[in-house]
């Protein structure tokens, strides 16, 4: 059961990441508010990759369910806060 759950969350995570990148890539067709360059796609890939590694490590190393949930929440909050910080134009 544990391995099936891991496989399911991996596919869900990869699908979500691809959806975000595809929406960002198709965004300029519909609006001029979205202007992603190569560095933005690289940053998104790096963030998603680091979040994936953090999730994977927390699921492998932490045994208690409450610690896993806390770690996943921390990863999600960290990802969103870094993403929001990078989204602000200086």
C-alpha positions as CSV (number, residue, x, y, z in Angstrom):
1,X,0.0,0.0,0.0
2,X,2.8,2.4,0.9
3,X,4.5,2.0,-2.5
4,X,1.3,2.5,-4.4
5,X,0.6,5.7,-2.4
6,X,4.1,6.9,-3.3
7,X,3.7,6.2,-7.0
8,X,0.3,8.0,-7.0
9,X,1.6,11.1,-5.3
10,X,4.6,11.2,-7.7
11,X,2.4,11.2,-10.7
12,X,0.1,13.8,-9.2
13,X,3.1,16.0,-8.3
14,X,4.7,15.7,-11.8
15,X,1.3,16.4,-13.5
16,X,0.9,19.5,-11.3
17,X,4.3,20.8,-12.1
18,X,3.8,20.3,-15.8
19,X,0.5,22.0,-15.7
20,X,2.0,25.0,-14.0
21,X,4.8,25.3,-16.6
22,X,2.4,24.7,-19.5
23,X,0.1,27.4,-18.2
24,X,3.0,29.8,-17.9
25,X,4.2,29.0,-21.3
26,X,0.8,29.4,-22.9
27,X,0.0,32.5,-20.8
28,X,1.4,35.1,-23.2
29,X,-1.0,34.0,-25.9
30,X,-3.9,35.1,-23.8
31,X,-2.6,38.0,-21.8
32,X,0.4,40.2,-21.6
33,X,0.5,40.0,-17.8
34,X,2.5,36.7,-17.9
35,X,6.1,37.3,-19.1
36,X,8.2,34.3,-18.3
37,X,11.8,34.1,-19.6
38,X,14.2,31.2,-19.6
39,X,15.4,32.1,-16.1
40,X,11.8,31.9,-14.8
41,X,11.4,28.4,-16.2
42,X,14.7,27.4,-14.7
43,X,13.7,28.8,-11.3
44,X,10.4,27.0,-11.4
45,X,12.1,23.8,-12.3
46,X,14.6,24.2,-9.5
47,X,11.9,25.0,-7.0
48,X,9.8,22.0,-8.0
49,X,12.9,19.8,-8.0
50,X,13.9,20.9,-4.5
51,X,10.4,20.5,-3.2
52,X,10.2,17.0,-4.7
53,X,13.4,16.0,-2.9
54,X,12.2,17.5,0.4
55,X,8.9,15.6,0.1
56,X,10.7,12.4,-0.9
57,X,13.1,12.6,2.0
58,X,10.4,13.4,4.5
59,X,8.3,10.5,3.4
60,X,11.3,8.1,3.6
61,X,12.8,9.3,6.8
62,X,9.8,10.3,9.0
63,X,7.7,7.4,10.4
64,X,5.1,9.2,12.4
65,X,2.2,10.4,10.3
66,X,1.9,13.7,12.2
67,X,5.6,14.5,11.5
68,X,5.1,13.7,7.8
69,X,2.1,16.0,7.6
70,X,4.0,18.8,9.3
71,X,7.0,18.3,7.0
72,X,4.8,18.4,3.9
73,X,3.1,21.5,5.1
74,X,6.4,23.1,5.7
75,X,7.6,22.2,2.2
76,X,4.4,23.6,0.7
77,X,4.6,26.9,2.6
78,X,8.3,27.2,1.8
79,X,7.6,26.6,-1.9
80,X,4.8,29.1,-2.1
81,X,6.6,31.8,-0.1
82,X,9.7,31.5,-2.3
83,X,7.5,31.5,-5.4
84,X,5.7,34.6,-4.3
85,X,9.0,36.3,-3.4
86,X,10.4,35.6,-6.9
87,X,7.1,36.7,-8.5
88,X,7.6,40.3,-7.3
89,X,9.3,42.4,-9.9
90,X,12.0,44.8,-8.7
